[in-house]
Amino acid sequence: MEVGENGRAKEVIIILLAVILANLIFLDLKAVLKDEKVNIPKIQTIITPTTPIIPSNPDNLCPVSCLDKISEATASIKLQEPVVTIVQQVKSVSEVKEFFVPIGTGTNSTEDWEDIPGLLVTIDSNQYGKIKSVVFEATVRVPTLDQWAKVRLYNVTDRQPVWSSEVSFTIGSQPTLLISSPFTLSSGVKSYQVQMKTQIRRPASLDQSRIHITTY
């Protein structure tokens, strides 16, 4: 009797242990399955796609309504080509040249116009190009200091005085350079004679005389 009861007790204990072991295995499997279910979405959130997300309408990133507004706002704007203004600098070079035609020196003591011997010069006005101005220059002195003296040019070729070429020396002790008003040379080849006269027929000296021509 004792052996039979001991055998049953052992069987009961083995069954209980099997049940407990089965429960433990069941709980472990359940826990494992539960953990797998919880971790699956975590793994999905960590994975980053390697392919860029392409919008359904890649050519129009701006919505249609936005494009319509832009079209309305820019409809009145006209594109204009830039106007390029080119300023051309024109360098104007005006070369002024001066020519001095010497005539000479002499004396006079007459009351009327008279030629000073040897003071004759021939000028071709066409050789000077574009003439700006012409003046007659003479340095005059009166040793007696008691009279005036006058000097001018005479156009021998055309037989007439050169108007505006006359200069006058008033009473003084020092030689004075006299410059006439501008005048025009007659066109072509002409001969010009220096003439002189005094107030009271006392000697007057012409220390130098010349024609001053300025061209463009």
C-alpha positions as CSV (number, residue, x, y, z in Angstrom):
1,M,0.0,0.0,0.0
2,E,2.7,2.4,0.8
3,V,4.5,1.8,-2.5
4,G,1.4,2.4,-4.5
5,E,0.7,5.7,-2.7
6,N,4.3,6.9,-3.2
7,G,4.0,6.0,-7.0
8,R,0.9,8.1,-7.3
9,A,2.4,11.0,-5.4
10,K,5.3,11.0,-7.8
11,E,3.0,11.0,-10.8
12,V,1.0,13.9,-9.4
13,I,4.2,15.8,-8.8
14,I,5.5,15.1,-12.3
15,I,2.1,16.2,-13.8
16,L,2.2,19.4,-11.7
17,L,5.7,20.1,-12.8
18,A,4.7,19.5,-16.5
19,V,1.8,21.9,-16.1
20,I,3.9,24.5,-14.5
21,L,6.6,24.1,-17.2
22,A,3.9,24.3,-19.9
23,N,2.5,27.5,-18.3
24,L,6.0,29.0,-18.2
25,I,6.6,28.1,-21.9
26,F,3.3,29.5,-22.8
27,L,3.9,32.8,-20.9
28,D,7.4,33.1,-22.4
29,L,6.0,32.6,-26.0
30,K,3.3,35.1,-25.3
31,A,5.8,37.6,-24.0
32,V,8.1,37.1,-27.0
33,L,5.2,37.5,-29.4
34,K,4.1,40.6,-27.6
35,D,7.6,42.1,-27.8
36,E,7.8,41.4,-31.5
37,K,4.5,43.1,-32.1
38,V,5.6,46.2,-30.2
39,N,9.0,46.4,-31.9
40,I,7.8,46.0,-35.5
41,P,6.5,49.6,-35.8
42,K,9.7,50.9,-34.1
43,I,11.8,49.3,-36.8
44,Q,9.6,50.8,-39.5
45,T,10.0,54.3,-38.1
46,I,13.8,54.0,-38.1
47,I,14.1,52.9,-41.7
48,T,14.7,55.9,-44.0
49,P,13.7,55.6,-47.7
50,T,16.7,56.1,-50.0
51,T,14.6,57.2,-52.9
52,P,13.4,60.9,-52.8
53,I,9.7,61.5,-52.7
54,I,8.6,63.0,-56.0
55,P,5.5,65.2,-55.9
56,S,2.7,64.2,-58.2
57,N,3.2,67.4,-60.2
58,P,6.9,68.1,-60.4
59,D,6.7,70.8,-63.1
60,N,4.3,73.0,-61.1
61,L,5.6,73.2,-57.6
62,C,3.4,76.3,-57.2
63,P,-0.3,75.5,-57.0
64,V,-2.5,76.4,-60.0
65,S,-4.1,79.2,-58.0
66,C,-0.7,80.7,-57.2
67,L,0.3,80.6,-60.9
68,D,-3.0,82.3,-61.9
69,K,-2.2,85.2,-59.4
70,I,1.3,85.6,-60.8
71,S,0.0,85.7,-64.4
72,E,-2.5,88.4,-63.5
73,A,0.1,90.5,-61.7
74,T,2.6,90.3,-64.5
75,A,0.2,90.6,-67.5
76,S,0.6,94.4,-67.7
77,I,4.4,94.3,-67.5
78,K,6.1,94.6,-70.8
79,L,9.7,93.4,-71.1
80,Q,11.8,96.1,-72.7
81,E,15.3,95.6,-74.1
82,P,17.9,97.6,-72.3
83,V,18.7,100.8,-74.2
84,V,22.5,101.2,-74.6
85,T,23.6,104.8,-75.2
86,I,27.0,105.0,-76.8
87,V,28.7,108.4,-76.3
88,Q,31.3,108.9,-78.8
89,Q,33.9,111.3,-77.8
90,V,35.0,113.4,-80.8
91,K,38.4,114.9,-80.1
92,S,38.5,118.2,-81.9
93,V,42.0,119.3,-82.5
94,S,42.3,122.9,-83.6
95,E,45.9,123.8,-84.3
96,V,46.4,127.5,-84.2
97,K,49.5,128.6,-86.1
98,E,51.1,132.0,-86.1
99,F,53.2,133.5,-88.9
100,F,55.3,136.7,-88.8
101,V,56.2,138.3,-92.1
102,P,59.0,140.8,-91.3
103,I,59.1,144.0,-93.4
104,G,61.9,146.1,-92.0
105,T,62.9,149.5,-90.5
106,G,63.1,153.1,-91.7
107,T,62.5,156.8,-90.9
108,N,60.1,159.5,-92.1
109,S,59.6,163.2,-91.7
110,T,56.7,164.0,-94.1
111,E,53.3,165.5,-93.4
112,D,51.5,163.2,-95.8
113,W,51.6,159.5,-96.4
114,E,54.8,158.4,-98.1
115,D,56.4,155.1,-98.9
116,I,59.3,154.1,-96.6
117,P,62.1,152.9,-99.1
118,G,62.8,149.2,-99.1
119,L,59.7,148.3,-96.9
120,L,57.9,146.3,-99.5
121,V,56.7,142.7,-99.0
122,T,54.8,140.2,-101.3
123,I,52.3,137.8,-99.7
124,D,50.3,135.0,-101.3
125,S,47.3,134.6,-98.9
126,N,46.4,131.3,-100.4
127,Q,49.5,129.7,-98.9
128,Y,48.3,130.2,-95.4
129,G,45.2,127.9,-95.5
130,K,42.3,129.1,-93.3
131,I,43.3,132.5,-91.9
132,K,41.9,133.4,-88.5
133,S,43.2,137.0,-88.3
134,V,45.8,139.4,-89.7
135,V,47.3,142.4,-87.9
136,F,50.0,144.9,-88.7
137,E,52.6,145.5,-86.0
138,A,55.1,148.4,-85.8
139,T,57.5,149.7,-83.2
140,V,57.7,153.5,-83.5
141,R,59.6,156.2,-81.6
142,V,60.0,160.0,-82.0
143,P,63.4,161.3,-80.9
144,T,62.2,164.9,-80.6
145,L,59.3,164.0,-78.3
146,D,57.1,166.7,-79.8
147,Q,54.9,165.1,-82.3
148,W,52.8,162.0,-83.2
149,A,53.6,159.6,-86.1
150,K,51.4,157.2,-88.0
151,V,52.1,154.0,-90.0
152,R,50.0,151.9,-92.3
153,L,50.2,149.3,-95.1
154,Y,49.4,150.1,-98.7
155,N,48.3,147.5,-101.3
156,V,50.5,148.3,-104.2
157,T,49.0,145.6,-106.4
158,D,45.4,146.9,-106.0
159,R,46.5,150.5,-105.5
160,Q,44.6,151.2,-102.3
161,P,45.4,151.5,-98.5
162,V,44.9,148.4,-96.4
163,W,41.9,149.5,-94.3
164,S,42.3,149.0,-90.5
165,S,46.1,148.6,-90.8
166,E,46.8,152.1,-89.6
167,V,48.5,152.6,-86.2
168,S,49.3,155.9,-84.3
169,F,52.2,156.8,-82.0
170,T,51.4,159.6,-79.5
171,I,54.0,161.8,-77.9
172,G,56.4,159.8,-75.7
173,S,60.0,159.0,-74.9
174,Q,60.1,155.2,-75.3
175,P,59.7,153.0,-78.4
176,T,56.2,151.6,-78.5
177,L,54.9,148.5,-80.1
178,L,51.7,149.4,-82.0
179,I,49.2,146.7,-83.1
180,S,46.5,147.5,-85.7
181,S,42.9,146.2,-85.7
182,P,42.4,142.9,-87.6
183,F,42.1,143.2,-91.3
184,T,41.6,140.9,-94.3
185,L,44.4,140.1,-96.8
186,S,43.3,140.4,-100.4
187,S,43.1,137.0,-102.0
188,G,46.0,135.8,-104.1
189,V,49.5,137.3,-104.5
190,K,49.7,140.9,-103.4
191,S,52.5,143.4,-102.6
192,Y,52.3,145.5,-99.5
193,Q,54.2,148.7,-98.9
194,V,54.8,150.4,-95.5
195,Q,53.8,154.1,-95.5
196,M,54.4,156.7,-92.8
197,K,53.6,160.3,-91.9
198,T,54.4,162.8,-89.0
199,Q,52.7,165.6,-87.3
200,I,55.1,168.5,-87.9
201,R,57.6,166.9,-90.3
202,R,60.2,166.1,-87.7
203,P,62.0,162.7,-88.0
204,A,60.2,159.6,-86.7
205,S,61.8,156.2,-86.5
206,L,60.3,152.9,-87.4
207,D,62.4,150.3,-85.4
208,Q,60.6,147.3,-86.8
209,S,57.5,146.4,-88.8
210,R,55.8,143.0,-89.6
211,I,52.5,141.4,-90.6
212,H,51.2,138.9,-88.0
213,I,49.1,136.1,-89.5
214,T,47.1,133.6,-87.4
215,T,45.6,130.5,-88.9
216,Y,43.3,127.7,-87.7
